Amino acid sequence: MASVNSKSFSQLVTDFAVSVQARATALVDFTVGSILRAMAESQASVVVWLEGLILLLLATTRAATSNGPDLDSWMADFQFFRLQAATASGQVVFARFTPGMQAVVPVGAVVQTADGALRYSVVMDTTNAAYSAQLGGYVILPAAASVSVPVVAVSAGSAYNVVAGAISVLAQAVPYVDTVTNAVPLTNGADAEQDSAFRARFVAYIASLSRATKQAILNAITSLKIGAAASLAENLDYNGTYHPGYFYAVVDDGSGTPGSTFLASAYNAIDAVRPFTVAFGVFAPITVQASVAATASVGAGYDPVATKALIKMAIQNYIAGLSLGQALSWSRLMQVAYDAAPGITNITGLTVNGGTADIIVSGQQRIIVGTVTVS
């Protein structure tokens, strides 16, 4: 945006007084409360208001300087839209202390974190062997002690991403069920796309309009949802065999285990921009689980339980943030552990999958969180 020569209220009043005094043939009065001073201040107020309108107009007419709804409106002229917030989802385990009676966890049952701030609702999954359409929920057989069911956060956003064990309260009674917990973290919730990311993706979108390019294919996939990512391999079959005129894409929706719906969406998005006569395939990532164990020493005056919980959370979040083909460095985990909280005096015995070697993965793989133990 071109530089605007704006002036403050006091500068405008001063300029008015200087201009009048330079042209007056008699003594003029600009003391506080005088008529000329009042005229100068009233005109300066209007000019400052007009300046503000002009600056606002200049800001909202360019993507680089507009924000929020104004940026959405600007991008909508190009049929380009902000990626919306994603809802966290995952599995929780409903359990009881004493088996003996059949229990049913109904679809729509609500569970929450210990403080009640985050709530999740049980959703239908017809592929779950425990699901009964007739009973409208998931059946815990008389001899069984627990059942694992899918839940979805009641609202979208990254705030609903929680560590393992954070969901621990039944918000409503379920007969013959005593406890609920999430054995693994929920990490696929995401906030709506930020303005800076929206602008950066628009640049990639413009660059992809030539179509039939690697950038066009990647942009088509990453525009499906927040957290979407892809790895492309050219002139190779999935098994590594040389295959001219063929490419494959390993796509991820941010969870590491994308479902068939997302894979189909990715296929259609690629098909819309691929070169004519060029064949391709779409595959989900191969997940590589990373289980971490470590011993932490905590200084005097710090809560060891809370501190170790923060270390565990930091490690889980770091691993969950690794993308397709990104390796897990053992030494980086050590740094993550030390940076997790104040009061940590020593980290010893840190292992990843029982050793101290880095986990190296290919573009077909993604590292996901296993068990994390901090003693």
LUMZA-704834 format. One record per residue (C-alpha): residue in one letter; chain; residue number from 1; x, y, z. Coordinates in pm, whole numbers, plus 32768, in hexadecimal, padded with zeros to 4 digits. Each point is the difference from the previous one (the first is absolute). Example, Ala and Ser with C-alpha at 12.3 -4.5 7.8 and 13.67 -1.06 7.14 Angstrom:
# residues 2
 aa ch   i    x    y    z
  A  A   1 84CE 7E3E 830C
  S  A   2 8089 8158 7FBE
//
This chain:
# residues 375
 aa ch   i    x    y    z
  M  A   1 8000 8000 8000
  A  A   2 8081 815A 7FA8
  S  A   3 806F 80DA 8122
  V  A   4 7EE9 80E3 807E
  N  A   5 8066 8158 8083
  S  A   6 7F11 8005 8128
  K  A   7 8002 8101 8118
  S  A   8 7F97 7FF4 816B
  F  A   9 7EF3 80DD 809E
  S  A  10 8102 80E6 80A3
  Q  A  11 80C5 8020 7EBB
  L  A  12 7EC7 8066 7F43
  V  A  13 7FA7 810A 8104
  T  A  14 8165 8085 7FFB
  D  A  15 8003 8012 7E81
  F  A  16 7EB5 80BA 8005
  A  A  17 8087 80FF 80F7
  V  A  18 8147 802F 7F3F
  S  A  19 7F45 8032 7EB9
  V  A  20 7F11 8102 8093
  Q  A  21 8111 80C1 80B3
  A  A  22 80D5 8007 7EC4
  R  A  23 7EEA 80AC 7F3F
  A  A  24 7F58 80D6 810D
  T  A  25 8033 817C 7FFB
  A  A  26 7F9F 802C 816B
  L  A  27 8042 7F4F 814A
  V  A  28 7F44 7EB4 8014
  D  A  29 7FA4 7F3B 8136
  F  A  30 8041 7E85 800E
  T  A  31 7FF1 7FD6 8178
  V  A  32 7F31 7EE2 808F
  G  A  33 7E90 805B 7FE9
  S  A  34 8028 8101 7EEE
  I  A  35 7F22 7FFD 7ECB
  L  A  36 8120 7FBF 7F0E
  R  A  37 8084 7EE5 80DE
  A  A  38 7EA5 7F61 8009
  M  A  39 7FE3 8018 7E85
  A  A  40 8156 7F60 7FD2
  E  A  41 7FB3 7EE2 80EF
  S  A  42 7EAB 7FB8 7F62
  Q  A  43 8097 7FED 7EA2
  A  A  44 8122 7F2B 807D
  S  A  45 7F08 7F06 8096
  V  A  46 7F51 7FD5 7EB1
  V  A  47 814B 7FD9 7F47
  V  A  48 807C 7EF7 80F5
  W  A  49 7EB9 7F3F 7FCD
  L  A  50 8026 8014 7E85
  E  A  51 8169 7F8D 801D
  G  A  52 7F8F 7ED0 80C4
  L  A  53 7EFF 7FA5 7EF8
  I  A  54 8102 8020 7EEA
  L  A  55 80FE 7F29 80BA
  L  A  56 7EF6 7EF9 8049
  L  A  57 7F96 7FFB 7E92
  L  A  58 8168 7FDB 7F8A
  A  A  59 803A 7EE5 80F7
  T  A  60 7EC9 7F3A 7FA3
  T  A  61 8036 8015 7E87
  R  A  62 8141 7F30 800D
  A  A  63 802A 7E9C 8080
  A  A  64 8151 8057 8099
  T  A  65 7F68 80FE 80F1
  S  A  66 7E99 7F8A 8035
  N  A  67 7F9F 7F17 811B
  G  A  68 7EE7 7F1E 8075
  P  A  69 7EB3 802C 7F47
  D  A  70 809C 8105 7F18
  L  A  71 8108 7F04 7F93
  D  A  72 7EF1 7EF6 7FD0
  S  A  73 7F3E 80F0 7F23
  W  A  74 8137 8054 7F36
  M  A  75 8055 7E91 7FC6
  A  A  76 7E97 7FA7 7FAC
  D  A  77 8022 80C7 7EBD
  F  A  78 80EE 7EEC 7F92
  Q  A  79 7F21 7EE5 8085
  F  A  80 810E 7FBD 8104
  F  A  81 7F8A 7FBC 8163
  R  A  82 8095 7FE4 815C
  L  A  83 802A 7EA0 808C
  Q  A  84 7F0C 7FD3 811E
  A  A  85 8048 7F7D 815C
  A  A  86 8017 7E86 802A
  T  A  87 7F58 7F3A 8116
  A  A  88 80D4 7F22 80DF
  S  A  89 7F9F 7E92 7FFF
  G  A  90 8084 7EB5 807E
  Q  A  91 7FB6 7ECF 80D2
  V  A  92 7F9F 7FE8 816E
  V  A  93 7FD6 7ECB 80D6
  F  A  94 7EC9 7FD0 80D6
  A  A  95 8045 7F05 8116
  R  A  96 7F6D 7F72 8141
  F  A  97 8098 7F6A 8138
  T  A  98 7F23 7ECA 8007
  P  A  99 7F7E 7F4F 7EC6
  G  A 100 7EBD 7F39 8012
  M  A 101 7EF2 80D0 7F59
  Q  A 102 7FE0 8070 7E98
  A  A 103 803A 8176 7FD7
  V  A 104 7FBB 80E7 7EDA
  V  A 105 80C0 8141 7FC0
  P  A 106 7F04 80CD 7F36
  V  A 107 805A 80D4 7ED5
  G  A 108 7FFA 8169 807C
  A  A 109 8082 7FB0 815C
  V  A 110 80DD 811D 8079
  V  A 111 8152 7FE1 80AB
  Q  A 112 80E9 8113 8075
  T  A 113 814E 805F 8096
  A  A 114 8029 8008 8179
  D  A 115 7FBD 8176 8016
  G  A 116 7ECE 7FE9 7F1E
  A  A 117 808D 80FF 7F0C
  L  A 118 8015 7F17 7ED5
  R  A 119 7EDF 7F1F 7F9C
  Y  A 120 7FE9 7EE9 7EFD
  S  A 121 7EDC 7F3F 7F74
  V  A 122 7FF0 7E8F 7F9F
  V  A 123 7FBE 7FD7 7E8A
  M  A 124 7F87 7EDF 7F2A
  D  A 125 80FA 7F15 7F5D
  T  A 126 7F58 7EDE 7F4F
  T  A 127 8152 7F56 7FC6
  N  A 128 8036 7FDB 8177
  A  A 129 7FB0 7E98 805F
  A  A 130 7F5E 8074 8144
  Y  A 131 7F09 80EA 7F53
  S  A 132 7E92 7F9C 8002
  A  A 133 7F12 80C0 7F1F
  Q  A 134 7ED9 7F62 80B5
  L  A 135 8076 807B 8155
  G  A 136 8087 8149 7F7A
  G  A 137 8157 7FE0 809D
  Y  A 138 812C 7F29 8054
  V  A 139 7FC8 7EC2 80C4
  I  A 140 80DC 7F8B 8120
  L  A 141 7FB3 7E8C 801B
  P  A 142 7FBE 7F71 815C
  A  A 143 8158 7F5C 800E
  A  A 144 80B8 8130 7F77
  A  A 145 8099 8112 80D3
  S  A 146 801B 8119 7EFD
  V  A 147 7FBB 8079 7EA1
  S  A 148 80B8 80FA 7F22
  V  A 149 7F21 80F9 7F49
  P  A 150 8036 8135 7F24
  V  A 151 7FBF 815F 8083
  V  A 152 7FFF 8159 7F62
  A  A 153 8032 814D 80B1
  V  A 154 7EC4 80CE 8029
  S  A 155 80AF 812C 7F5F
  A  A 156 8116 8029 7F02
  G  A 157 8159 8083 8058
  S  A 158 8158 7F9C 807A
  A  A 159 7F99 803C 816B
  Y  A 160 7F57 7EA9 7FF7
  N  A 161 814A 7F4C 7FBA
  V  A 162 8055 7F4B 8145
  V  A 163 8109 7F14 8082
  A  A 164 7FBD 7E94 8053
  G  A 165 7F2C 7FDB 8138
  A  A 166 7F77 8164 7FFA
  I  A 167 7E9C 7F8C 7FBB
  S  A 168 7F96 7F63 8147
  V  A 169 7E9D 8067 8061
  L  A 170 7EAB 7F7B 7F97
  A  A 171 7F29 8135 7FCC
  Q  A 172 7ECC 7F24 8012
  A  A 173 7FC4 7EB4 80A9
  V  A 174 8020 7EC4 7F2E
  P  A 175 7F70 7ED0 80B3
  Y  A 176 8105 7EF9 8062
  V  A 177 8120 80E3 7F8F
  D  A 178 80EB 8098 8102
  T  A 179 811E 80AF 7F4B
  V  A 180 806B 8099 7EB7
  T  A 181 8158 8060 7F7F
  N  A 182 80BC 8040 7EBD
  A  A 183 8129 7F15 7FDF
  V  A 184 80A1 80D1 7EEF
  P  A 185 800D 817B 7FCA
  L  A 186 7F05 80B8 7F27
  T  A 187 80CD 80D8 7F13
  N  A 188 7F35 8040 7EC5
  G  A 189 7F3F 8133 8075
  A  A 190 806C 8144 7F57
  D  A 191 7FA5 8170 8007
  A  A 192 7F86 80B3 7EC9
  E  A 193 8116 8067 7F13
  Q  A 194 80BA 8134 8075
  D  A 195 8019 8133 7F20
  S  A 196 8175 7FCD 7FC3
  A  A 197 7FD1 7E95 7F97
  F  A 198 7ED3 8062 7F2A
  R  A 199 80D4 8100 7F43
  A  A 200 8120 7F09 7FD3
  R  A 201 7F14 7EF7 7F74
  F  A 202 7F6D 8100 7F12
  V  A 203 815B 8039 7F6E
  A  A 204 8022 7E86 7FD2
  Y  A 205 7EA5 7FF9 7F63
  I  A 206 805C 8109 7F00
  A  A 207 8143 7F43 7FB1
  S  A 208 7F38 7EC2 7FC9
  L  A 209 7F0D 808E 7F02
  S  A 210 80DC 7F88 7EE2
  R  A 211 7F8B 7EA2 806B
  A  A 212 80B2 7EB7 7FB3
  T  A 213 811E 805D 80EA
  K  A 214 807F 7F71 8146
  Q  A 215 7FA2 8145 80AE
  A  A 216 7E9D 7FE7 7F77
  I  A 217 7FD8 7E9E 8083
  L  A 218 8088 8056 815A
  N  A 219 7F22 8134 8014
  A  A 220 7ECD 7F32 7FA0
  I  A 221 8042 7F11 8122
  T  A 222 8063 80FD 810B
  S  A 223 7EC8 80CE 7FB0
  L  A 224 7F1B 7EE2 8069
  K  A 225 8015 804D 8174
  I  A 226 80DA 808A 8116
  G  A 227 8127 7F19 803E
  A  A 228 7FF2 7F4D 7EB1
  A  A 229 8154 7F9E 7F72
  A  A 230 808B 7F2E 7EE5
  S  A 231 813B 7F5C 7F7F
  L  A 232 8024 7FC8 7E87
  A  A 233 80DA 7F02 7F49
  E  A 234 802E 801F 7E85
  N  A 235 8035 7EEA 7F03
  L  A 236 7FEE 7EF5 810C
  D  A 237 7F02 7EFD 8069
  Y  A 238 7FAD 7FF2 8171
  N  A 239 80EA 7ED4 8022
  G  A 240 8123 80C5 7F6C
  T  A 241 7FF7 7F70 7E9F
  Y  A 242 8058 80F8 7EEC
  H  A 243 7EBE 8060 7F4C
  P  A 244 8014 8126 7F08
  G  A 245 7EC8 80D6 7FF0
  Y  A 246 7F82 7F98 8155
  F  A 247 8013 80A4 8155
  Y  A 248 7F6F 7FB6 8154
  A  A 249 7F9E 80DD 8122
  V  A 250 800E 7FA2 816E
  V  A 251 7EFD 80E2 80A2
  D  A 252 7FB1 804C 816A
  D  A 253 7EE1 80BF 809E
  G  A 254 80D1 805C 812E
  S  A 255 7FA8 7ECC 80CD
  G  A 256 80F8 7F0B 7F66
  T  A 257 7EE2 7F11 7FB2
  P  A 258 7F1D 80A9 7EFF
  G  A 259 7EB7 7F55 7FB4
  S  A 260 7F72 7F92 7EB4
  T  A 261 7F39 8145 7FDB
  F  A 262 8138 80D8 8010
  L  A 263 80BE 7F17 7F14
  A  A 264 7EE3 801A 7F05
  S  A 265 7FFC 817C 8022
  A  A 266 8178 800B 7FC6
  Y  A 267 7FDD 7F23 7ECC
  N  A 268 7EF6 80E6 7F6C
  A  A 269 80CD 8137 804E
  I  A 270 8134 7F70 7F54
  D  A 271 7F33 7F87 7ED7
  A  A 272 7F87 8166 7FC7
  V  A 273 8162 8086 7FCD
  R  A 274 80CF 7ED8 7F80
  P  A 275 808B 7FFC 7E9B
  F  A 276 7F32 7F4C 7EFA
  T  A 277 8067 7E90 7FC8
  V  A 278 80CF 7FFE 8141
  A  A 279 7F92 7EF1 80F4
  F  A 280 801C 8017 817A
  G  A 281 7FAB 7F58 8148
  V  A 282 7FA4 807E 815A
  F  A 283 806B 7F53 8140
  A  A 284 7FE5 8037 8176
  P  A 285 8141 801D 80CB
  I  A 286 809E 7ED3 80A6
  T  A 287 800A 805C 8170
  V  A 288 8136 7FC3 80D0
  Q  A 289 7FBC 800B 8174
  A  A 290 80FA 80AE 80E3
  S  A 291 7FF4 7F9E 816F
  V  A 292 80D3 80D3 80EC
  A  A 293 8079 7FBF 8160
  A  A 294 80D2 80E6 80DA
  T  A 295 8056 804E 8169
  A  A 296 7FEE 8168 8074
  S  A 297 809E 80A0 8131
  V  A 298 7F46 8131 8086
  G  A 299 8098 8110 80D8
  A  A 300 7F8E 805D 815D
  G  A 301 7ECC 80DB 800B
  Y  A 302 7F65 7F73 7EC3
  D  A 303 7EE0 7F0C 7FEE
  P  A 304 8098 7EBF 7F71
  V  A 305 7EB1 7F70 7F90
  A  A 306 7F96 8139 7F44
  T  A 307 815A 8032 7F6D
  K  A 308 8012 7E9C 7F7C
  A  A 309 7EA3 8026 7F6E
  L  A 310 8078 8133 7F41
  I  A 311 812A 7F3E 7F7A
  K  A 312 7F1B 7EEA 7F8A
  M  A 313 7F17 80F9 7F57
  A  A 314 8120 80B4 7F53
  I  A 315 8089 7EB9 7F74
  Q  A 316 7EA9 7F90 7F89
  N  A 317 7FBE 814E 7F56
  Y  A 318 8154 8000 7F57
  I  A 319 7FD3 7EA3 7F6F
  A  A 320 7E9B 804E 7F97
  G  A 321 8084 812D 7F41
  L  A 322 80EE 7F36 7F26
  S  A 323 7F93 7FFA 7E94
  L  A 324 8018 7EFF 7EEA
  G  A 325 8161 7F7F 7FD3
  Q  A 326 8089 80CD 8123
  A  A 327 80F9 7F46 80DB
  L  A 328 7FF8 7FFA 817B
  S  A 329 814A 8068 809B
  W  A 330 8058 7F6B 8151
  S  A 331 80CF 8131 8062
  R  A 332 7EE3 80EA 7F9E
  L  A 333 7F1A 7F44 80EF
  M  A 334 80FB 803E 8114
  Q  A 335 7FEF 8175 7FB8
  V  A 336 7E82 7FF7 7FF8
  A  A 337 7FFF 7F57 8155
  Y  A 338 80E8 8104 809C
  D  A 339 7F39 8122 7F6B
  A  A 340 7EB1 7F78 8079
  A  A 341 8001 80A5 8156
  P  A 342 80DA 80BA 80FA
  G  A 343 809A 7F3F 811E
  I  A 344 8081 7ED9 7F33
  T  A 345 815F 7FB4 807A
  N  A 346 8049 7EC5 7F3B
  I  A 347 7F70 7F18 7EF7
  T  A 348 8091 7EA1 7FFA
  G  A 349 7FB3 7EB4 7F5D
  L  A 350 7F43 809B 7EDF
  T  A 351 7FB0 7EF3 7EFE
  V  A 352 7F31 7FF3 7EC4
  N  A 353 7F70 7EA9 7FBB
  G  A 354 80F6 7F77 80FE
  G  A 355 813B 809D 7F6C
  T  A 356 80B3 8148 7FC0
  A  A 357 8005 7FF8 7E84
  D  A 358 7F45 80F9 7F28
  I  A 359 7EC9 7F80 7F4C
  I  A 360 802D 8038 7E8B
  V  A 361 7ED0 7FE1 7F1E
  S  A 362 7FB9 8018 7E8B
  G  A 363 7F07 80DF 7F4E
  Q  A 364 7F05 7EE4 8020
  Q  A 365 800E 8005 817B
  R  A 366 7F9F 80DE 8121
  I  A 367 806B 7FE1 816A
  I  A 368 7EE4 8001 80FE
  V  A 369 7FF6 8006 817A
  G  A 370 8015 7EB6 80BC
  T  A 371 801E 7FEA 8177
  V  A 372 80BB 8113 80B7
  T  A 373 807A 7FB5 815F
  V  A 374 80B5 80FD 80DC
  S  A 375 8065 7F76 8151
//
